[in-house]
């Protein structure tokens, strides 16, 4: 009952399908307008399916200059020998995540070979091993670029990882019970939490609970749109200009500071998401729901316009048959992740 009341009062915890239900009506109008259910596939021609879902992260990384990426290697499911070899090359700790995945499913921070072996034995799909980037600022930067025009940043979300602050008396487990965000998102049965729940941190001592920067895993999304300026737009135009046919998407990255990011130094791109990206700033606690819908619909209208302009340039929309097969394959894949 407590969780239900929290969900009712705080829309950021609503289930995705429930939150996006009104948006589907606008999407339906765009389908009629384009006479194509999968019009968005023309938005980013170099990314499979436009990056709406089901694209391989390893393929997208091939489009990005290596200097902007952390060390990342692809491993086929069950290949413990290659995983162990690559892990030693990259160095522990490291991040493991499915090559095709979303919303933090099966993303784990691995500390040693023992944890790696457990991950390889249980992960049901091909996955990536990625270097841990220790820059202090993690952002989701949304970028749009109409064909033939300068692009611009339209949304910045800064990620505040789930943590608790010690009072010198309470255990981590007791502190978590006092946290609304932990109650709504933390996996209290996870191996990591069970290993630290009895620890008593000192007064004022921070304890990181969740090292993965995903909203559904407890990370607080903060609206940093005030950081958007001419210098940042110029930097991302320069960055996106080095990625073939990128027009609509979100860079998930870590950087040392905004000043460095504006100069394209001391940062690494963790992921690049395409047509399926959300403007993450809307999940700022207390952000008005009507403004969130306004921002979502505006970005969807931009996706529509960019797709139409790219079609005029010769990039076709996927047929319904082809797109439906892609959707079916993605549904099977998600079931595999949920029930390995």
Secondary structure by P-SEA (a helix, b strand, c coil): caaaaaaaaccccccccccaaaaaaaaaaaaaaaccccccccccccccccccccccaaaaaaacccccccbbbbbcccaaaaaaaaaaaacccbbbbbccccccccbbbbccaaaaaaaaaccccbbbbbccccccbbbbbbbbbcccbbbbbcbbbbbbccbbbbcccccaaaaaaacccccccccccccccccccccccccccccccccccccccbbbbbbccccccaaaaaaaaaaaaacccccccccccccccaaaaaacccccccccccccccccccccccccaaaaaaaaaaaaaaaaaaaaaaaaaccccccaaaaaaaaaaaaaaaaaaacc
